Amino acid sequence: MGAQDILSAITVLFIVGMIWLRTRTMYTREVRGSLQLQPVGRIYFAAAFAVLVLGWLVAPLIGRLMLPDTNVTPGLMRVIWFLATYYLFIVVHRILKARGVAVYKAAT
């Protein structure tokens, strides 16, 4: 495993942490006390992780297809994908909240 792969793996963990922290923060503003992850939340985070893993595999290929004449590194394309995933899941979370679907719920 090369240095770019290690850096990309750390970036995946960082992005998952950012998604978790941002989502959880939105609920701690509304509810005090402990929060419990709902089944929809498990699907939400599993989907985020799946999209990140997909990006790990597909982003370098997309980079070579979109920019064939440049020497774009796989690491750069992966980081772009990871950041796009973060912003995509902000939108997904807002859609879920608008529909009244909670990722977290106050623990009873």
LORO-636314 format. One line per field, with one value per atom (N, C-alpha, C): x, y, z; atom name; residue in one letter; residue number from 1. Coordinates in steps of 0.1 Angstrom, whole numbers. Layout:
<pts>
px: (X:...) .
py: (Y:...) .
pz: (Z:...) .
site: (CA:...) .
code: (A:...) .
pos: (NUM:...) .
</pts>
This chain:
<pts>
px: (9:0:9:7:15:11:19:16:2:-1:-14:-25:-24:-35:-37:-26:-27:-34:-30:-36:-51:-54:-68:-76:-71:-78:-80:-70:-72:-83:-83:-93:-107:-109:-122:-127:-118:-122:-125:-118:-120:-134:-137:-150:-161:-160:-171:-173:-162:-162:-169:-166:-172:-187:-191:-206:-213:-206:-212:-214:-203:-203:-213:-214:-223:-238:-240:-254:-258:-249:-252:-254:-246:-247:-261:-266:-279:-290:-288:-298:-296:-283:-281:-286:-288:-294:-308:-315:-329:-333:-324:-327:-315:-318:-307:-307:-295:-294:-287:-288:-282:-291:-284:-291:-289:-299:-298:-299:-290:-290:-302:-310:-322:-318:-327:-324:-322:-329:-326:-312:-308:-294:-284:-286:-277:-276:-287:-287:-280:-283:-276:-261:-256:-241:-236:-243:-238:-237:-247:-247:-236:-233:-222:-209:-207:-195:-194:-205:-205:-201:-206:-203:-188:-183:-169:-160:-164:-156:-157:-169:-171:-162:-161:-152:-137:-133:-120:-116:-126:-124:-126:-136:-140:-134:-131:-126:-114:-104:-92:-96:-105:-109:-117:-125:-133:-123:-113:-103:-96:-92:-85:-94:-107:-117:-120:-122:-125:-113:-102:-90:-79:-81:-71:-57:-56:-44:-35:-41:-33:-29:-20:-15:-21:-34:-41:-38:-35:-32:-45:-44:-56:-60:-50:-53:-61:-58:-65:-80:-82:-95:-103:-97:-103:-107:-98:-102:-113:-113:-125:-138:-137:-149:-153:-144:-147:-154:-149:-155:-169:-170:-183:-193:-188:-197:-201:-192:-196:-207:-206:-216:-229:-228:-240:-248:-241:-248:-253:-249:-255:-269:-270:-283:-292:-286:-294:-300:-292:-297:-308:-307:-317:-330:-329:-341:-348:-340:-346:-353:-346:-353:-365:-365:-377:-389:-386:-396:-400:-394:-397:-390:-380:-373:-360:-359:-348:-337:-325:-313:-310:-312:-311:-324:-325:-337:-332:-339:-336:-337:-327:-328:-337:-345:-355:-351) .
py: (-12:0:12:21:33:44:55:66:73:73:79:71:58:49:51:52:54:67:78:91:90:83:82:75:64:57:65:73:83:93:97:107:101:89:82:82:79:78:93:102:116:121:118:122:115:102:95:102:105:113:126:133:146:145:135:132:129:120:116:129:137:148:158:161:171:167:154:149:149:144:144:158:167:181:187:183:189:184:172:167:172:174:179:193:200:214:213:202:201:193:183:175:174:176:175:161:156:143:134:121:111:109:105:102:88:82:68:68:61:60:51:56:49:40:30:21:29:40:48:54:58:63:53:40:29:28:29:29:41:53:65:64:60:59:48:37:26:30:38:43:53:62:71:63:53:45:38:33:26:35:47:57:61:62:65:53:41:29:29:31:32:42:54:64:60:52:47:39:31:22:30:38:44:57:65:79:80:71:72:69:60:56:68:74:86:97:99:109:107:95:91:93:90:92:106:114:128:137:133:141:132:127:117:123:136:141:146:146:151:139:141:131:133:132:134:122:124:114:107:94:88:94:98:104:117:125:138:135:125:122:116:108:103:113:123:133:142:145:152:144:131:123:123:122:121:134:146:159:160:156:156:147:136:127:134:141:148:158:166:176:169:158:151:146:141:136:147:160:171:173:172:173:161:149:138:139:144:146:156:167:177:172:164:158:149:141:132:140:151:159:166:170:177:167:154:144:139:144:139:127:122:110:114:108:111:101:105:97:93:103:101:104:98:101:101:109:109:96:92:79:79:69:69:59) .
pz: (0:0:0:-10:-11:-2:-2:6:3:-11:-15:-10:-10:-6:9:17:31:34:27:29:25:14:10:21:27:37:49:53:64:61:48:44:44:41:42:56:65:80:84:80:83:78:66:60:67:70:78:91:97:110:109:98:95:93:85:83:96:104:117:126:127:136:132:119:114:116:113:115:130:138:152:158:154:159:155:144:140:150:156:165:179:183:197:199:188:189:193:188:191:204:207:218:228:240:250:255:259:264:254:257:248:236:225:212:209:202:198:182:176:161:157:148:143:132:128:117:104:102:90:91:103:105:101:104:101:85:79:64:59:65:60:61:72:74:65:64:55:41:36:23:21:31:30:28:37:36:23:18:5:-7:-6:-17:-16:-4:-2:-8:-5:-10:-25:-30:-45:-51:-44:-49:-49:-39:-38:-51:-55:-67:-80:-81:-94:-97:-87:-89:-98:-96:-105:-120:-122:-135:-142:-134:-139:-142:-134:-137:-150:-152:-165:-177:-175:-186:-189:-178:-180:-184:-180:-183:-188:-200:-205:-209:-212:-216:-204:-192:-181:-172:-164:-155:-141:-140:-127:-118:-106:-97:-91:-88:-82:-69:-61:-48:-49:-59:-61:-65:-74:-78:-66:-58:-46:-36:-34:-24:-30:-43:-48:-46:-49:-47:-32:-23:-9:-4:-9:-5:-11:-24:-30:-22:-17:-9:3:10:22:19:9:5:1:-6:-11:2:12:23:32:31:37:31:18:11:14:14:18:32:41:55:55:48:48:42:31:26:36:43:53:64:69:79:74:61:56:55:53:52:66:76:90:94:87:90:98:110:119:118:117:118:132:141:156:163:174:183:197:205:219:225:233:239:251:252:263:274) .
site: (N:CA:C:N:CA:C:N:CA:C:N:CA:C:N:CA:C:N:CA:C:N:CA:C:N:CA:C:N:CA:C:N:CA:C:N:CA:C:N:CA:C:N:CA:C:N:CA:C:N:CA:C:N:CA:C:N:CA:C:N:CA:C:N:CA:C:N:CA:C:N:CA:C:N:CA:C:N:CA:C:N:CA:C:N:CA:C:N:CA:C:N:CA:C:N:CA:C:N:CA:C:N:CA:C:N:CA:C:N:CA:C:N:CA:C:N:CA:C:N:CA:C:N:CA:C:N:CA:C:N:CA:C:N:CA:C:N:CA:C:N:CA:C:N:CA:C:N:CA:C:N:CA:C:N:CA:C:N:CA:C:N:CA:C:N:CA:C:N:CA:C:N:CA:C:N:CA:C:N:CA:C:N:CA:C:N:CA:C:N:CA:C:N:CA:C:N:CA:C:N:CA:C:N:CA:C:N:CA:C:N:CA:C:N:CA:C:N:CA:C:N:CA:C:N:CA:C:N:CA:C:N:CA:C:N:CA:C:N:CA:C:N:CA:C:N:CA:C:N:CA:C:N:CA:C:N:CA:C:N:CA:C:N:CA:C:N:CA:C:N:CA:C:N:CA:C:N:CA:C:N:CA:C:N:CA:C:N:CA:C:N:CA:C:N:CA:C:N:CA:C:N:CA:C:N:CA:C:N:CA:C:N:CA:C:N:CA:C:N:CA:C:N:CA:C:N:CA:C:N:CA:C:N:CA:C:N:CA:C:N:CA:C:N:CA:C:N:CA:C:N:CA:C:N:CA:C:N:CA:C:N:CA:C:N:CA:C:N:CA:C:N:CA:C:N:CA:C) .
code: (M:M:M:G:G:G:A:A:A:Q:Q:Q:D:D:D:I:I:I:L:L:L:S:S:S:A:A:A:I:I:I:T:T:T:V:V:V:L:L:L:F:F:F:I:I:I:V:V:V:G:G:G:M:M:M:I:I:I:W:W:W:L:L:L:R:R:R:T:T:T:R:R:R:T:T:T:M:M:M:Y:Y:Y:T:T:T:R:R:R:E:E:E:V:V:V:R:R:R:G:G:G:S:S:S:L:L:L:Q:Q:Q:L:L:L:Q:Q:Q:P:P:P:V:V:V:G:G:G:R:R:R:I:I:I:Y:Y:Y:F:F:F:A:A:A:A:A:A:A:A:A:F:F:F:A:A:A:V:V:V:L:L:L:V:V:V:L:L:L:G:G:G:W:W:W:L:L:L:V:V:V:A:A:A:P:P:P:L:L:L:I:I:I:G:G:G:R:R:R:L:L:L:M:M:M:L:L:L:P:P:P:D:D:D:T:T:T:N:N:N:V:V:V:T:T:T:P:P:P:G:G:G:L:L:L:M:M:M:R:R:R:V:V:V:I:I:I:W:W:W:F:F:F:L:L:L:A:A:A:T:T:T:Y:Y:Y:Y:Y:Y:L:L:L:F:F:F:I:I:I:V:V:V:V:V:V:H:H:H:R:R:R:I:I:I:L:L:L:K:K:K:A:A:A:R:R:R:G:G:G:V:V:V:A:A:A:V:V:V:Y:Y:Y:K:K:K:A:A:A:A:A:A:T:T:T) .
pos: (1:1:1:2:2:2:3:3:3:4:4:4:5:5:5:6:6:6:7:7:7:8:8:8:9:9:9:10:10:10:11:11:11:12:12:12:13:13:13:14:14:14:15:15:15:16:16:16:17:17:17:18:18:18:19:19:19:20:20:20:21:21:21:22:22:22:23:23:23:24:24:24:25:25:25:26:26:26:27:27:27:28:28:28:29:29:29:30:30:30:31:31:31:32:32:32:33:33:33:34:34:34:35:35:35:36:36:36:37:37:37:38:38:38:39:39:39:40:40:40:41:41:41:42:42:42:43:43:43:44:44:44:45:45:45:46:46:46:47:47:47:48:48:48:49:49:49:50:50:50:51:51:51:52:52:52:53:53:53:54:54:54:55:55:55:56:56:56:57:57:57:58:58:58:59:59:59:60:60:60:61:61:61:62:62:62:63:63:63:64:64:64:65:65:65:66:66:66:67:67:67:68:68:68:69:69:69:70:70:70:71:71:71:72:72:72:73:73:73:74:74:74:75:75:75:76:76:76:77:77:77:78:78:78:79:79:79:80:80:80:81:81:81:82:82:82:83:83:83:84:84:84:85:85:85:86:86:86:87:87:87:88:88:88:89:89:89:90:90:90:91:91:91:92:92:92:93:93:93:94:94:94:95:95:95:96:96:96:97:97:97:98:98:98:99:99:99:100:100:100:101:101:101:102:102:102:103:103:103:104:104:104:105:105:105:106:106:106:107:107:107:108:108:108) .
</pts>
